[in-house]
């Protein structure tokens, strides 16, 4: 467990790390903040304390691909008892603001992952992320192409962390024994699941 300062001090050759599996929100980028969530709740015309309950409870269905963005925010509005109806323009605005809430990519993480890749370590982004978010925020982005060989996206795979299939898919994709993979995430359940698969782990916090 540690910060970016502690992460960059790791001796990956001594740890026999051959591949990095790195989370997006909370590691490669800032996590959505309270101000942005407040803006979303203002658009929905409901209090933040009410809005954020379905926002988080339904998030797994968005990330796994069970809901598309409009279906997700429609259900959030319904569950939050928003006075807004099925206005497609409003749903699209909510999704746009949501994407922007996760868009602040951390330069130091980009540099470190990029440097490790240049040293011959395989790199894979492993994220609970809707396919639409991936398309708008990550796919084709210069920082992503510079940092990562592969991308494991829950909304494309149809499986979320911390479930075993997404970790199994990651191991198969990088073709590296789990003991030689360093998994970096900010979620303790995800870290525990990776450890159960035999990976080395680093619980990231700011």
C-alpha positions in Angstrom: 0.0 0.0 0.0 1.2 3.5 -0.8 1.3 6.6 -2.8 2.9 7.4 -6.2 6.1 8.3 -4.3 6.3 4.8 -2.9 5.2 3.1 -6.1 8.0 4.6 -8.2 10.6 3.4 -5.6 9.7 -0.3 -6.1 12.5 -2.4 -7.5 10.5 -4.3 -10.1 13.4 -6.4 -11.3 14.1 -7.6 -7.8 10.4 -8.4 -7.5 10.6 -10.3 -10.7 7.8 -8.3 -12.2 7.3 -9.0 -15.9 3.9 -7.3 -16.3 1.9 -4.4 -14.8 -1.9 -4.5 -14.6 -3.1 -1.0 -13.7 -6.5 0.4 -12.7 -7.8 3.6 -14.3 -10.1 5.6 -12.0 -8.3 6.3 -8.7 -4.9 5.2 -10.1 -4.2 6.4 -13.7 -6.8 9.2 -13.2 -8.4 11.1 -10.4 -11.6 9.6 -9.2 -14.8 11.6 -9.7 -15.0 14.3 -7.0 -17.8 15.6 -4.8 -18.1 18.8 -6.8 -18.7 16.9 -10.1 -21.2 14.6 -8.3 -22.9 17.7 -7.0 -23.2 19.1 -10.5 -24.7 15.8 -11.7 -27.3 16.0 -8.9 -28.0 19.6 -9.7 -28.8 18.6 -13.3 -31.0 15.8 -12.0 -32.7 18.4 -9.7 -32.3 16.2 -6.6 -30.1 16.4 -3.5 -26.7 14.9 -3.8 -27.3 12.6 -0.8 -30.3 11.2 -2.7 -28.7 11.1 -6.2 -25.5 9.3 -5.2 -27.3 6.2 -3.8 -28.5 4.9 -7.2 -25.5 6.4 -8.9 -23.2 4.0 -7.1 -25.7 1.1 -6.6 -26.3 0.9 -10.4 -22.7 1.5 -11.4 -21.7 -2.1 -11.7 -24.5 -2.6 -14.4 -23.0 0.3 -16.4 -19.5 -1.0 -16.0 -20.3 -4.5 -17.0 -22.3 -3.4 -20.1 -25.7 -4.6 -18.8 -26.8 -0.9 -19.1 -25.7 1.5 -21.8 -25.1 5.1 -20.6 -28.6 6.4 -21.3 -30.2 3.3 -19.6 -28.0 3.8 -16.6 -28.8 7.5 -16.1 -32.4 6.9 -16.8 -32.5 4.4 -13.9 -30.5 6.7 -11.7 -33.1 9.4 -12.3 -36.0 7.1 -11.6 -34.5 5.7 -8.4 -33.6 9.2 -7.2 -37.2 10.4 -7.9 -35.9 13.1 -10.2 -38.6 15.3 -11.7 -36.9 14.9 -15.1 -38.3 12.5 -17.7 -36.7 10.6 -20.5 -35.1 13.6 -22.1 -32.3 12.2 -24.2 -30.4 15.6 -24.2 -30.3 15.5 -20.4 -29.2 11.9 -20.3 -26.4 12.7 -22.7 -25.4 15.7 -20.6 -25.2 13.6 -17.5 -23.0 11.1 -19.2 -20.7 13.8 -20.6 -20.2 15.3 -17.2 -19.7 11.9 -15.7 -16.9 11.2 -18.3 -15.3 14.5 -17.5 -15.3 13.6 -13.8 -12.9 10.7 -14.5 -10.8 12.5 -17.2 -8.1 14.0 -15.1 -5.2 11.7 -16.0 -2.3 11.8 -13.6 0.9 12.8 -15.4 3.3 11.1 -12.9 1.5 7.8 -13.3 1.6 8.2 -17.1 5.4 8.8 -16.9 6.1 5.9 -14.6 4.0 3.3 -16.6 5.5 4.6 -19.8 9.0 4.3 -18.4 8.3 0.7 -17.2 7.0 -0.2 -20.6 10.1 1.1 -22.3 12.1 -1.1 -20.0 10.4 -4.1 -21.5 7.7 -4.7 -18.8 4.3 -5.6 -20.3 1.5 -3.2 -19.4 -2.2 -3.6 -19.4 -5.0 -1.3 -18.2 -7.6 -3.2 -16.2 -10.6 -1.1 -15.5 -14.3 -1.3 -14.5 -15.4 1.0 -17.2 -18.4 1.2 -19.6 -17.5 0.6 -23.2 -18.8 4.1 -24.1 -16.6 5.7 -21.5 -13.6 3.7 -22.9 -14.4 4.9 -26.4 -14.6 8.6 -25.4 -11.9 8.7 -22.7 -9.2 6.1 -23.4 -9.4 4.5 -26.9 -6.9 6.2 -29.1 -5.8 8.7 -26.5 -2.1 9.5 -26.8 -1.3 8.8 -23.1 -3.1 5.4 -23.3 -1.3 4.3 -26.4 2.0 5.5 -25.0 1.5 3.6 -21.8 -0.3 0.3 -22.5 0.1 -2.7 -24.6 -3.3 -4.1 -23.8 -6.7 -3.0 -22.4 -9.0 -5.1 -20.3 -12.3 -3.1 -20.0 -15.2 -4.6 -18.0 -17.8 -3.1 -20.3 -16.3 -4.9 -23.3 -15.5 -8.1 -21.5 -18.9 -8.2 -19.6 -17.2 -8.9 -16.3 -16.3 -6.5 -13.5 -13.5 -6.6 -10.9 -13.3 -8.2 -8.4 -14.8 -11.2 -10.1 -12.3 -13.9 -11.1 -13.0 -13.9 -14.9 -11.6 -10.5 -15.5 -8.3 -11.4 -13.7 -8.1 -14.7 -15.5 -8.6 -12.9 -18.8 -5.8 -10.4 -17.9 -3.4 -13.2 -17.0 -4.1 -15.0 -20.3 -3.8 -11.8 -22.3 -0.3 -10.8 -21.0 0.8 -14.5 -21.1 2.6 -14.1 -17.8 2.5 -16.2 -14.7 0.5 -14.4 -12.0 3.4 -14.3 -9.6 5.2 -12.1 -12.1 2.3 -9.6 -12.5 2.0 -6.5 -10.3 -1.6 -5.4 -10.0 -2.1 -1.8 -9.0 -5.6 -0.7 -7.8 -7.2 1.6 -5.2 -9.9 -0.9 -4.1 -9.2 -3.4 -1.3 -11.7 -6.0 -2.7 -9.9 -5.9 -6.1 -6.5 -6.2 -4.4 -7.7 -9.2 -2.5 -9.1 -10.9 -5.6 -5.8 -10.3 -7.4 -3.9 -11.8 -4.5 -6.2 -14.8 -4.6 -5.2 -15.3 -8.2 -1.5 -15.3 -7.2 -0.6 -11.8 -8.4 1.7 -9.4 -6.6 -0.3 -6.2 -5.6 0.0 -2.6 -4.7 -2.9 -0.8 -3.0 -2.7 2.7 -4.3 -3.8 5.8 -2.4 -3.1 9.5 -2.8 
